[in-house]
Amino acid sequence: MSEYASDFLPKEVREGLEMARKRDLKRRSRLRVRAGDDVYPILRLWDEGFAVERENADHLRGHVDIYDGARHLYQALIVASQDDGFEMSFDFKRSTAATDRVPLDYDQPDDAPVALLPRH
């Protein structure tokens, strides 16, 4: 909503529109942030951070995991950046893409075998 339109709307109407927008974002988004045993829906995600509902964000900080449904996307270290009254934005201090393989300690040649066959 533009700044100009918000000048003419009563506070209750603006808050109702904002609540409807957040409800729609939560319904469409499968993104979640997990901090310990707590899980919070992500309203918006961008390259440098994400936003969650303000009332869920009181103690959210430090190391978190970002999920899209059941798929683990990132491990991240976060800090709070902006509180607009309805949602709280967080910035990534560090964000590492999650993988399903253990990282190798060495460079593997391109022609390395994929698997070993047993001797019979």
C-alpha positions as CSV (number, residue, x, y, z in Angstrom):
1,M,0.0,0.0,0.0
2,S,1.4,3.4,-0.9
3,E,2.1,6.1,1.6
4,Y,-0.4,8.3,-0.1
5,A,-3.3,5.8,0.3
6,S,-2.5,5.1,3.9
7,D,-3.0,8.8,4.8
8,F,-6.7,8.6,4.0
9,L,-7.6,5.2,5.5
10,P,-8.5,4.9,9.2
11,K,-6.0,3.0,11.4
12,E,-8.4,0.0,11.8
13,V,-8.7,-0.4,8.1
14,R,-4.9,-0.2,7.6
15,E,-4.4,-2.8,10.3
16,G,-7.1,-5.1,8.8
17,L,-5.5,-4.9,5.3
18,E,-2.1,-5.7,6.8
19,M,-3.5,-8.7,8.7
20,A,-5.2,-10.0,5.5
21,R,-1.9,-9.5,3.6
22,K,0.1,-11.5,6.2
23,R,-2.6,-14.3,6.3
24,D,-2.3,-14.6,2.5
25,L,1.5,-14.7,2.6
26,K,1.4,-17.4,5.3
27,R,-1.1,-19.5,3.3
28,R,1.0,-19.4,0.1
29,S,4.4,-19.9,1.7
30,R,5.9,-23.3,2.6
31,L,9.1,-21.6,3.9
32,R,9.9,-22.1,7.6
33,V,12.7,-21.0,10.0
34,R,13.6,-23.4,12.7
35,A,15.4,-22.3,15.9
36,G,16.0,-25.2,18.2
37,D,12.6,-26.9,18.7
38,D,10.6,-23.8,17.6
39,V,9.4,-23.4,14.0
40,Y,8.1,-20.1,12.5
41,P,6.5,-19.4,9.1
42,I,8.5,-17.1,6.8
43,L,6.5,-14.3,5.2
44,R,9.2,-13.2,2.8
45,L,12.7,-14.5,1.9
46,W,15.4,-12.7,-0.1
47,D,19.1,-13.1,-0.7
48,E,20.2,-11.2,2.4
49,G,17.5,-12.2,4.9
50,F,13.9,-13.0,5.7
51,A,10.8,-11.7,7.5
52,V,8.4,-13.4,10.0
53,E,5.4,-12.1,12.0
54,R,6.3,-9.7,14.7
55,E,4.7,-11.6,17.5
56,N,6.8,-14.7,16.7
57,A,10.1,-12.9,16.5
58,D,10.7,-11.8,20.2
59,H,13.5,-14.3,20.9
60,L,14.6,-15.3,17.4
61,R,18.3,-14.8,16.9
62,G,21.6,-16.7,16.4
63,H,21.8,-20.0,14.5
64,V,18.7,-21.1,12.5
65,D,17.8,-23.5,9.8
66,I,15.6,-22.5,6.8
67,Y,13.3,-25.1,5.2
68,D,11.0,-25.2,2.2
69,G,8.5,-27.8,3.3
70,A,10.7,-30.8,4.3
71,R,13.6,-29.7,2.2
72,H,16.5,-28.1,4.2
73,L,17.7,-25.0,2.3
74,Y,20.1,-23.2,4.5
75,Q,21.9,-23.0,7.8
76,A,22.2,-19.4,8.9
77,L,23.4,-17.0,11.5
78,I,20.9,-14.2,11.8
79,V,20.5,-10.8,13.5
80,A,17.4,-8.7,13.8
81,S,17.4,-5.7,11.4
82,Q,14.0,-4.0,11.2
83,D,10.7,-4.0,13.1
84,D,7.8,-2.4,11.3
85,G,5.2,-3.3,13.9
86,F,3.6,-6.1,11.8
87,E,6.7,-8.1,10.7
88,M,10.3,-8.5,11.9
89,S,13.1,-8.6,9.3
90,F,16.3,-10.5,9.9
91,D,19.6,-10.2,8.1
92,F,21.9,-13.2,7.4
93,K,25.4,-12.7,8.9
94,R,26.2,-16.0,7.4
95,S,24.2,-18.3,5.2
96,T,25.3,-21.8,4.0
97,A,23.4,-23.9,1.6
98,A,22.5,-27.2,3.1
99,T,23.6,-30.3,1.2
100,D,22.7,-34.0,1.5
101,R,26.3,-35.1,1.2
102,V,29.3,-34.7,3.5
103,P,31.9,-32.2,2.1
104,L,35.1,-33.8,0.8
105,D,38.4,-32.9,2.3
106,Y,40.1,-33.3,-1.1
107,D,39.6,-32.7,-4.8
108,Q,38.0,-35.7,-6.4
109,P,39.1,-36.5,-10.0
110,D,36.5,-36.3,-12.8
111,D,37.0,-39.9,-13.7
112,A,36.8,-41.3,-10.2
113,P,34.6,-44.4,-9.8
114,V,31.0,-43.8,-8.6
115,A,30.7,-47.1,-6.8
116,L,32.7,-50.3,-6.1
117,L,31.4,-53.7,-7.2
118,P,32.0,-56.6,-4.8
119,R,34.2,-59.6,-5.9
120,H,32.3,-62.8,-6.5
